[in-house]
Amino acid sequence: MLDIRYRTILSVALPLMISTFIQSIVLITDASFISRYNTHAFDAVGNGGLLYITMYMALVGMSDGAQILIARRVGQSKSKSISKIFGTTLLILTFIAIVLFMILYYFMPDWVMSYSKNSEIATFQGQYIQIRSFALFSAILTLSIQAFFMAIGKTWVVLIAALITALSNILLDYLLIFGNFSFPEMGIEGAAWASTIADALGMLFLLLFTLFTRYKNEYQLFHSLGISKNSFREMLKIGTPLMLQGLTALATWTVFFTWLEQMGSFELTVSQNIRTLYMFAFVPIWGFAGTTKTYVSQYMGRKEFHLIPVIQKRIQIITVLLLLISFHGSILYPEALIRFVNPNELYVAKSAEILRFVSISIFLYGFVSVYFQTINGSGNTLISMSIEIGSVLIYIFSAFLFIKVFKWDIYWVWSVEYVYFGVTGLLSYLYLKFFNWQKKRV
């Protein structure tokens, strides 16, 4: 059971933040490599990556449900139930991954070609998506094992896996995109294979670590590889809304970038620069998202509800402070950050201008996201799904007005981020303040 000292909260969140930081570096490195190879390939990797991540978030949502359930059983001192939850998670993720793979590999390339304004970018996207779709099978084990270790507070294991994935991805990018050291020059396909192979290597580490350490026997992991009726029902109840949350949020962003592509290649490339650097901003936010869910679920399991506001306040303070450290460059030297991602001077000034403009919205979200993750951690995932859907509906309507009706400059189009973060935070805060969410039992 985790205590609520600042040091302990940081010890849980820091490996997740470093893991996110490493993944952000990988994303930026990918973008830096591919932008120097071909601008259209850079745009295609950005949009194709969004389509892949949209599908991937369905798996993440279910694994988040497993994390909440396992953390709740830890708080209730019911460790024997963890094996059944873990086994059920593996089977559910396997089924979802097969369905999503079929969609990405067989249907998505043609669909992308049907709506894209630029056929070259669409062709590149199709090539990238088909290769990346194989990574969904690595994600089955990766996300199941990560959910377990995050739920028990052993987040350093997730950090090591992320480090292996990141370093191998950077090396493979260097070898496969440009064909260095006698490797074939594969361009955008090289970028896709680099990420896919790196994901498999991270998964292999997690699997071997789990099989050859005390955790496998202590929690009877892999001993219940079948559908447990109770665990299956609980997973669907908690995980399905989280899955739909992730799909909805990322699908909305995919639509947003599709509309940007239809504005023009300049607007799309500028926006891909911003999207890449967003990953820096989300280092502490994503790190504390998992931490908040674990803490809230464990303390609700022990019925120590009075400590949850203390946990929220401490996580908010640390999140904002760490945002100042990780994302201050967006305000003080945005041009330097943009040039690292994409050195083409045609896009630097406008990209830097937008990055500085939207940076304050990230600080807003860092503060209010704790309320949203509290709802998730409490098990009220139907409510959090409703908040997510309401927020993205307002977001996509605003984006439609800004892009299609008002035809604003790309600078003002990005003000839509304030709409989404503000609505999400307000609805989450109001729910926690005026509704009896503590009674949720999972």
KELUM-624707 format. One record per residue (C-alpha): residue number from 1; residue in three letters; x, y, z. Coordinates in Angstrom, 3 decimals, padded with zeros to 6 digits. Example, Ala and Ser with C-alpha at 12.3 -4.5 7.8 and 13.67 -1.06 7.14 Angstrom:
BEGIN
    nr   rest         c1         c2         c3
     1    ala    012.300   -004.500    007.800
     2    ser    013.670   -001.060    007.140
! end
This chain:
BEGIN
    nr   rest         c1         c2         c3
     1    met    000.000    000.000    000.000
     2    leu    001.436    003.379   -001.042
     3    asp    001.737    006.265    001.429
     4    ile    000.956    009.872    000.423
     5    arg    004.265    011.570    001.165
     6    tyr    005.580    013.764   -001.633
     7    arg    008.625    011.519   -001.903
     8    thr    006.509    008.389   -002.390
     9    ile    004.218    010.069   -004.921
    10    leu    007.285    011.149   -006.873
    11    ser    008.832    007.674   -006.622
    12    val    005.758    006.254   -008.342
    13    ala    005.357    009.043   -010.900
    14    leu    009.001    009.702   -011.759
    15    pro    009.647    006.429   -013.640
    16    leu    006.428    006.996   -015.612
    17    met    007.509    010.559   -016.387
    18    ile    010.968    009.450   -017.467
    19    ser    009.342    006.746   -019.566
    20    thr    007.118    009.364   -021.215
    21    phe    010.141    011.652   -021.634
    22    ile    012.045    008.866   -023.365
    23    gln    009.073    008.188   -025.637
    24    ser    008.879    011.911   -026.380
    25    ile    012.547    011.976   -027.311
    26    val    011.927    009.020   -029.609
    27    leu    008.985    010.777   -031.268
    28    ile    011.024    013.945   -031.741
    29    thr    013.992    011.954   -033.027
    30    asp    011.721    010.098   -035.457
    31    ala    010.364    013.415   -036.681
    32    ser    013.862    014.884   -036.918
    33    phe    015.109    011.955   -039.006
    34    ile    012.130    011.750   -041.336
    35    ser    011.825    015.554   -041.814
    36    arg    015.390    015.517   -043.158
    37    tyr    014.478    012.680   -045.500
    38    asn    011.278    014.034   -047.087
    39    thr    008.721    016.668   -046.028
    40    his    005.742    014.683   -047.313
    41    ala    007.038    011.606   -045.514
    42    phe    007.231    013.729   -042.347
    43    asp    003.581    014.736   -042.720
    44    ala    002.562    011.156   -043.493
    45    val    004.310    009.738   -040.418
    46    gly    002.522    012.346   -038.305
    47    asn   -000.956    011.589   -039.640
    48    gly   -000.330    007.852   -040.004
    49    gly    000.998    007.737   -036.467
    50    leu   -002.192    009.380   -035.229
    51    leu   -004.301    006.712   -036.918
    52    tyr   -002.206    003.964   -035.326
    53    ile   -002.295    005.579   -031.882
    54    thr   -006.070    006.001   -032.170
    55    met   -006.434    002.227   -032.506
    56    tyr   -003.740    001.582   -029.923
    57    met   -005.691    003.651   -027.384
    58    ala   -008.429    001.021   -027.425
    59    leu   -005.895   -001.398   -025.939
    60    val   -004.617    001.261   -023.529
    61    gly   -008.152    001.900   -022.273
    62    met   -008.668   -001.753   -021.403
    63    ser   -005.247   -001.982   -019.744
    64    asp   -006.086    001.134   -017.701
    65    gly   -009.180   -000.719   -016.539
    66    ala   -006.967   -003.628   -015.467
    67    gln   -004.667   -001.214   -013.615
    68    ile   -007.599    000.270   -011.679
    69    leu   -008.966   -003.173   -010.779
    70    ile   -005.593   -004.548   -009.676
    71    ala   -004.851   -001.426   -007.614
    72    arg   -008.270   -001.732   -005.961
    73    arg   -007.545   -005.371   -005.024
    74    val   -004.200   -004.283   -003.578
    75    gly   -006.016   -001.731   -001.404
    76    gln   -008.496   -004.426   -000.350
    77    ser   -005.672   -006.914    000.368
    78    lys   -007.165   -009.376   -002.144
    79    ser   -003.997   -010.308   -004.007
    80    lys   -005.372   -013.712   -005.042
    81    ser   -007.830   -011.984   -007.416
    82    ile   -005.005   -010.321   -009.361
    83    ser   -004.103   -013.455   -011.343
    84    lys   -007.625   -013.763   -012.751
    85    ile   -007.718   -010.078   -013.702
    86    phe   -004.331   -010.416   -015.425
    87    gly   -005.317   -013.523   -017.392
    88    thr   -008.619   -011.994   -018.462
    89    thr   -006.811   -008.833   -019.570
    90    leu   -004.505   -010.834   -021.845
    91    leu   -007.395   -012.547   -023.608
    92    ile   -009.475   -009.387   -024.015
    93    leu   -006.507   -007.456   -025.441
    94    thr   -005.729   -010.312   -027.835
    95    phe   -009.236   -010.218   -029.280
    96    ile   -009.223   -006.410   -029.617
    97    ala   -005.745   -006.400   -031.202
    98    ile   -006.787   -008.888   -033.899
    99    val   -009.819   -006.776   -034.831
   100    leu   -007.811   -003.542   -034.915
   101    phe   -005.031   -005.141   -036.962
   102    met   -007.552   -006.191   -039.614
   103    ile   -008.881   -002.629   -039.812
   104    leu   -005.462   -000.980   -040.014
   105    tyr   -003.825   -003.412   -042.402
   106    tyr   -006.631   -004.165   -044.838
   107    phe   -008.991   -001.176   -044.804
   108    met   -007.214    001.942   -043.551
   109    pro   -004.815    002.586   -046.503
   110    asp   -007.668    002.741   -049.028
   111    trp   -009.753    004.900   -046.696
   112    val   -006.889    007.368   -046.266
   113    met   -006.476    007.598   -050.036
   114    ser   -010.192    008.344   -050.449
   115    tyr   -010.219    011.526   -048.349
   116    ser   -006.676    012.934   -048.630
   117    lys   -006.026    016.053   -050.644
   118    asn   -002.401    015.069   -051.362
   119    ser   -002.066    011.610   -052.947
   120    glu    001.671    011.311   -052.188
   121    ile    001.104    011.888   -048.472
   122    ala   -001.797    009.412   -048.556
   123    thr    000.373    006.743   -050.208
   124    phe    003.103    007.234   -047.616
   125    gln    000.499    007.005   -044.845
   126    gly   -000.802    003.695   -046.153
   127    gln    002.695    002.205   -046.263
   128    tyr    003.438    003.377   -042.741
   129    ile    000.129    002.195   -041.250
   130    gln    000.350   -001.333   -042.648
   131    ile    003.759   -001.926   -041.095
   132    arg    002.914   -000.269   -037.762
   133    ser   -000.211   -002.384   -037.413
   134    phe    001.954   -005.405   -036.494
   135    ala    002.996   -003.599   -033.289
   136    leu   -000.510   -004.154   -031.899
   137    phe    000.446   -007.757   -031.161
   138    ser    003.432   -006.648   -029.058
   139    ala    001.105   -004.293   -027.215
   140    ile   -000.991   -007.190   -025.870
   141    leu    001.731   -008.349   -023.482
   142    thr    003.306   -004.929   -022.994
   143    leu    000.119   -003.248   -021.779
   144    ser   -001.039   -006.192   -019.647
   145    ile    002.280   -006.393   -017.796
   146    gln    002.573   -002.606   -017.497
   147    ala   -000.916   -002.426   -015.973
   148    phe    000.141   -004.917   -013.298
   149    phe    003.381   -003.157   -012.357
   150    met    001.777    000.295   -012.375
   151    ala   -001.042   -000.951   -010.126
   152    ile    001.385   -002.272   -007.486
   153    gly    003.552    000.846   -007.712
   154    lys    006.612   -000.796   -009.343
   155    thr    006.767    001.732   -012.144
   156    trp    010.549    001.469   -012.549
   157    val    009.989   -001.742   -014.537
   158    val    007.947    000.242   -017.061
   159    leu    010.788    002.770   -017.232
   160    ile    013.386    000.139   -018.170
   161    ala    011.116   -001.262   -020.895
   162    ala    010.625    002.252   -022.293
   163    leu    014.376    002.842   -022.281
   164    ile    015.003   -000.354   -024.257
   165    thr    012.275    000.568   -026.737
   166    ala    013.555    004.114   -027.143
   167    leu    017.240    003.346   -027.646
   168    ser    016.543    000.563   -030.112
   169    asn    014.096    002.785   -032.014
   170    ile    016.617    005.598   -032.397
   171    leu    019.313    003.180   -033.581
   172    leu    016.976    001.456   -036.029
   173    asp    015.746    004.812   -037.364
   174    tyr    019.339    005.787   -038.117
   175    leu    020.029    002.483   -039.849
   176    leu    016.798    001.933   -041.784
   177    ile    015.556    005.373   -042.865
   178    phe    018.797    006.471   -044.562
   179    gly    020.430    003.063   -045.109
   180    asn    023.506    003.587   -042.944
   181    phe    026.104    000.856   -042.281
   182    ser    025.095   -001.161   -045.341
   183    phe    021.440   -001.408   -044.308
   184    pro    018.916   -000.796   -047.127
   185    glu    017.562    002.757   -047.444
   186    met    013.862    002.287   -046.618
   187    gly    012.645    005.822   -045.941
   188    ile    009.184    005.925   -044.396
   189    glu    008.959    002.127   -044.324
   190    gly    012.227    002.107   -042.369
   191    ala    010.692    004.469   -039.805
   192    ala    007.699    002.160   -039.433
   193    trp    009.810   -000.986   -039.062
   194    ala    012.117    000.740   -036.588
   195    ser    009.231    001.586   -034.262
   196    thr    007.575   -001.814   -034.673
   197    ile    010.739   -003.797   -033.924
   198    ala    011.555   -001.513   -030.987
   199    asp    008.080   -002.133   -029.512
   200    ala    008.694   -005.889   -029.766
   201    leu    012.024   -005.576   -027.942
   202    gly    010.400   -003.634   -025.099
   203    met    007.701   -006.305   -024.860
   204    leu    010.331   -009.065   -024.766
   205    phe    012.051   -007.426   -021.785
   206    leu    008.787   -007.121   -019.842
   207    leu    007.892   -010.740   -020.539
   208    leu    011.293   -012.108   -019.492
   209    phe    011.400   -009.912   -016.388
   210    thr    007.963   -011.103   -015.313
   211    leu    008.749   -014.781   -015.956
   212    phe    012.075   -014.822   -014.114
   213    thr    011.377   -012.676   -011.049
   214    arg    009.374   -013.250   -007.872
   215    tyr    006.293   -011.411   -009.176
   216    lys    005.197   -014.305   -011.389
   217    asn    004.850   -016.731   -008.463
   218    glu    003.921   -014.191   -005.795
   219    tyr    000.847   -013.047   -007.738
   220    gln    000.314   -016.285   -009.710
   221    leu    000.638   -014.445   -013.012
   222    phe    000.027   -016.578   -016.126
   223    his   -001.641   -019.206   -013.898
   224    ser   -005.167   -018.168   -014.874
   225    leu   -004.982   -017.831   -018.649
   226    gly   -008.691   -018.013   -019.244
   227    ile   -011.799   -015.929   -018.980
   228    ser   -012.852   -015.475   -015.375
   229    lys   -016.542   -014.588   -015.401
   230    asn   -016.278   -012.015   -012.596
   231    ser   -013.050   -010.498   -013.914
   232    phe   -014.457   -010.354   -017.443
   233    arg   -017.562   -008.533   -016.227
   234    glu   -015.483   -006.120   -014.145
   235    met   -013.080   -005.473   -017.011
   236    leu   -015.878   -004.684   -019.426
   237    lys   -017.589   -002.453   -016.875
   238    ile   -014.462   -000.443   -016.032
   239    gly   -012.361   -000.830   -019.167
   240    thr   -014.896   -000.329   -021.961
   241    pro   -015.614    003.328   -021.103
   242    leu   -011.853    003.965   -020.868
   243    met   -011.357    002.301   -024.251
   244    leu   -014.061    004.486   -025.792
   245    gln   -012.501    007.548   -024.135
   246    gly   -009.169    006.883   -025.791
   247    leu   -010.701    006.110   -029.161
   248    thr   -012.889    009.215   -029.039
   249    ala   -010.097    011.580   -028.021
   250    leu   -007.562    010.348   -030.583
   251    ala   -010.129    009.949   -033.363
   252    thr   -011.091    013.576   -032.815
   253    trp   -007.479    014.690   -033.100
   254    thr   -007.157    012.581   -036.256
   255    val   -010.152    014.400   -037.754
   256    phe   -008.589    017.715   -036.704
   257    phe   -005.341    016.897   -038.533
   258    thr   -007.261    015.645   -041.560
   259    trp   -008.925    019.061   -041.794
   260    leu   -005.523    020.715   -041.390
   261    glu   -004.187    018.630   -044.300
   262    gln   -007.110    019.902   -046.353
   263    met   -006.149    023.501   -045.440
   264    gly   -002.793    023.000   -047.139
   265    ser    000.606    021.336   -046.816
   266    phe    002.111    024.377   -045.050
   267    glu   -000.546    024.352   -042.326
   268    leu   -000.191    020.593   -041.896
   269    thr    003.594    020.662   -041.571
   270    val    003.448    023.532   -039.057
   271    ser    000.883    021.620   -037.029
   272    gln    002.916    018.407   -037.126
   273    asn    005.795    020.377   -035.613
   274    ile    003.508    021.455   -032.763
   275    arg    002.121    017.949   -032.276
   276    thr    005.612    016.490   -031.988
   277    leu    006.643    018.961   -029.290
   278    tyr    003.392    018.412   -027.405
   279    met    004.972    015.178   -026.211
   280    phe    007.368    017.173   -024.041
   281    ala    004.428    018.890   -022.411
   282    phe    002.702    015.656   -021.537
   283    val    005.711    014.144   -019.742
   284    pro    004.506    015.047   -016.218
   285    ile    000.807    014.960   -017.161
   286    trp    000.886    011.340   -018.365
   287    gly    003.227    010.324   -015.567
   288    phe    000.807    011.591   -012.953
   289    ala   -002.234    010.233   -014.824
   290    gly   -001.182    006.681   -014.014
   291    thr   -000.094    007.698   -010.525
   292    thr   -003.429    009.371   -009.758
   293    lys   -005.422    006.322   -010.888
   294    thr   -003.308    003.987   -008.740
   295    tyr   -003.477    006.178   -005.630
   296    val   -007.184    006.923   -005.857
   297    ser   -008.076    003.280   -006.485
   298    gln   -005.915    001.992   -003.624
   299    tyr   -007.236    004.532   -001.100
   300    met   -010.828    003.956   -002.139
   301    gly   -010.202    000.248   -001.624
   302    arg   -009.208    001.080    001.974
   303    lys   -012.143    003.515    002.279
   304    glu   -009.822    006.386    003.231
   305    phe   -011.757    008.921    001.175
   306    his   -010.689    011.915    003.296
   307    leu   -007.123    011.586    002.008
   308    ile   -008.018    011.820   -001.684
   309    pro   -008.206    015.676   -001.727
   310    val   -004.751    015.729   -000.122
   311    ile   -003.463    013.399   -002.846
   312    gln   -005.027    015.597   -005.542
   313    lys   -003.470    018.780   -004.196
   314    arg   -000.010    017.276   -003.893
   315    ile   -000.110    015.806   -007.391
   316    gln   -001.308    019.134   -008.840
   317    ile    001.531    021.051   -007.177
   318    ile    004.185    018.637   -008.420
   319    thr    002.656    018.467   -011.914
   320    val    002.700    022.228   -012.446
   321    leu    006.239    022.564   -011.072
   322    leu    007.518    019.829   -013.344
   323    leu    005.692    021.335   -016.319
   324    leu    007.700    024.501   -015.742
   325    ile    010.846    022.417   -015.965
   326    ser    009.918    020.253   -018.957
   327    phe    008.010    022.769   -021.094
   328    his    009.451    026.190   -020.302
   329    gly    011.190    026.200   -023.677
   330    ser    007.840    026.625   -025.416
   331    ile    007.676    030.116   -023.915
   332    leu    011.346    031.142   -023.716
   333    tyr    012.933    029.600   -026.832
   334    pro    010.296    027.980   -029.067
   335    glu    012.324    028.589   -032.253
   336    ala    015.148    026.369   -031.012
   337    leu    012.718    023.563   -030.206
   338    ile    011.086    023.794   -033.626
   339    arg    014.439    023.741   -035.443
   340    phe    015.378    020.525   -033.642
   341    val    012.227    018.854   -034.966
   342    asn    012.211    020.432   -038.421
   343    pro    015.097    022.679   -039.534
   344    asn    013.282    023.982   -042.633
   345    glu    013.163    027.764   -042.078
   346    leu    009.922    028.010   -044.041
   347    tyr    008.032    026.578   -041.039
   348    val    010.034    027.813   -038.036
   349    ala    008.532    031.256   -037.382
   350    lys    004.872    030.266   -037.612
   351    ser    005.420    027.027   -035.660
   352    ala    007.208    028.874   -032.853
   353    glu    004.477    031.512   -032.721
   354    ile    001.774    028.856   -032.289
   355    leu    003.811    026.834   -029.780
   356    arg    004.168    029.860   -027.495
   357    phe    000.450    030.630   -027.879
   358    val   -000.817    027.158   -026.901
   359    ser    001.725    026.527   -024.129
   360    ile   -000.447    028.059   -021.386
   361    ser   -003.244    025.614   -022.236
   362    ile   -000.891    022.771   -021.290
   363    phe   -000.357    024.225   -017.816
   364    leu   -004.127    024.492   -017.461
   365    tyr   -004.566    020.861   -018.432
   366    gly   -001.781    019.717   -016.105
   367    phe   -003.757    021.146   -013.188
   368    val   -007.273    020.009   -014.120
   369    ser   -006.327    016.551   -015.446
   370    val   -005.891    015.396   -011.845
   371    tyr   -009.651    015.816   -011.366
   372    phe   -010.364    013.821   -014.518
   373    gln   -007.997    011.001   -013.507
   374    thr   -009.557    010.935   -010.028
   375    ile   -012.860    010.017   -011.670
   376    asn   -011.128    007.238   -013.610
   377    gly   -009.314    005.948   -010.537
   378    ser   -012.546    005.891   -008.551
   379    gly   -014.011    003.471   -011.098
   380    asn   -016.660    005.922   -012.348
   381    thr   -015.460    005.394   -015.907
   382    leu   -018.896    005.837   -017.464
   383    ile   -018.883    009.375   -016.069
   384    ser   -015.366    010.083   -017.309
   385    met   -016.370    008.719   -020.727
   386    ser   -019.369    011.075   -020.765
   387    ile   -017.110    014.006   -019.873
   388    glu   -014.657    012.995   -022.610
   389    ile   -017.392    012.686   -025.230
   390    gly   -018.932    016.015   -024.225
   391    ser   -015.555    017.738   -024.365
   392    val   -014.575    016.344   -027.760
   393    leu   -017.958    017.173   -029.272
   394    ile   -017.467    020.808   -028.263
   395    tyr   -013.842    020.584   -029.454
   396    ile   -014.662    019.176   -032.898
   397    phe   -017.551    021.620   -033.396
   398    ser   -015.221    024.507   -032.514
   399    ala   -012.527    023.171   -034.868
   400    phe   -015.089    022.887   -037.667
   401    leu   -016.138    026.497   -037.144
   402    phe   -012.551    027.772   -036.980
   403    ile   -011.340    025.831   -040.059
   404    lys   -014.319    025.300   -042.347
   405    val   -016.650    028.214   -041.557
   406    phe   -014.527    031.116   -040.285
   407    lys   -011.418    029.969   -042.238
   408    trp   -009.112    031.382   -039.589
   409    asp   -005.349    031.536   -039.894
   410    ile   -003.622    028.411   -038.527
   411    tyr   -002.456    030.425   -035.486
   412    trp   -006.022    031.039   -034.286
   413    val   -007.194    027.553   -035.249
   414    trp   -004.958    026.187   -032.491
   415    ser   -006.946    028.133   -029.875
   416    val   -009.254    025.097   -029.974
   417    glu   -006.882    023.480   -027.433
   418    tyr   -008.084    025.931   -024.787
   419    val   -011.652    024.855   -025.531
   420    tyr   -010.965    021.149   -024.966
   421    phe   -008.796    021.479   -021.850
   422    gly   -011.097    024.049   -020.277
   423    val   -014.295    022.055   -020.807
   424    thr   -012.717    018.799   -019.581
   425    gly   -011.418    020.452   -016.423
   426    leu   -014.648    022.272   -015.628
   427    leu   -016.879    019.219   -016.056
   428    ser   -014.536    017.012   -013.999
   429    tyr   -014.345    019.507   -011.144
   430    leu   -018.117    020.006   -011.050
   431    tyr   -018.756    016.262   -010.950
   432    leu   -016.351    015.687   -008.056
   433    lys   -017.774    018.646   -006.144
   434    phe   -021.491    017.994   -006.503
   435    phe   -021.887    014.214   -006.927
   436    asn   -021.328    011.313   -004.546
   437    trp   -018.588    009.545   -006.524
   438    gln   -016.999    007.895   -003.447
   439    lys   -019.683    005.183   -003.311
   440    lys   -018.498    003.477   -006.501
   441    arg   -017.610   -000.182   -005.863
   442    val   -015.547   -002.298   -008.250
! end
